[in-house]
Amino acid sequence: MEEESNGRKVLCYAGYRGDQRPLAFWMSGRRMAVTKILSAWIEPRQRCFKIRADDGARYLLYQNTDSLRWQVERMDAPPEDRES
């Protein structure tokens, strides 16, 4: 299932509980595949995922459990953008 959030879409694996985990998201017009879920947890009113995307950067994805809308935050720069 795809959900749009702040001009971004999040594609999720939809299992028996609905959207269970993110598979990809769009940022700045580019589709970013989730290559690894580093951690997942539940907070009051939101489900949270720390993931690594196919650009090598880590992101936090939050889904509000009331509105089902997503927020996406980049935690660090992709490896090629980091200073040596």
N, C-alpha and C positions, 0 to 999 in steps of 0.2 A: 504494500500500500504506500502511496506517496502522500506526504503532507507538506504543504507549503508554509514556510515560516520566514517572515521578514524578507520576502523575495527569494528565499531558498527553499528547496524541496529536500525532503528526507525520504529515501526509499527504505522500507523496512520489510523484514521477514515477518509475515503475518501467520502466526500459528493459532492454536486453539484459544489463546488468551488475547487475540488481536495483535497489535504491533509488538513483537517480542524483542527484536533487536535491529539496529540500523545496519543496512547493507551499503548504502551510498548516500551522499548528499551533494548539493550544488552550492558552490561558493564562487562569487564573481563570474557567474556564467559557465563555470567548469564543473563537470561531474567528478566527484572525488569518491573513489571506492574505499570502503572500510576494509583494510587488510588484516587488522587484528583488533579485537576488543581487549584492552589492557585491564579494565576493571568495570564493574557495573554495580550500582547500588540504588536503593530506593530511599528518598527523603520525603518528608511530608509534602504532598501534592506534586511530586515530580519523580521521574525515573531518570537516572544519570548514567552516562557511559563515557569512560575515557578510552579513546580509540587511537589507532594509528591509521592514517590514510595512505593512499598510494603515492602521495608526494613525499612521504617520509616524515611528515610533521605529525604531532599529537594534537588532538582536538578533544574538547568536552562537548558532548551533546546532551541536552536536557529536554525532556518531554514533560510538559505540564499535564498532569493526569485529569484535570478538570476540562481544559480547553483542547487538549491533545495537540497543542502547538509546540514546535521545537525551537530551541535556541542553540546556536553553534558558536563556540569560541575556540580560536586557535591558541594552543598553549606555547608552541615554539615554532621557529622557522623550519622550513624543509632543509635537509642537510646541505643542499647546494647553496642556500642563502646564508648559512652560518659562517661566521668568520673563522679562519683557521688559526 
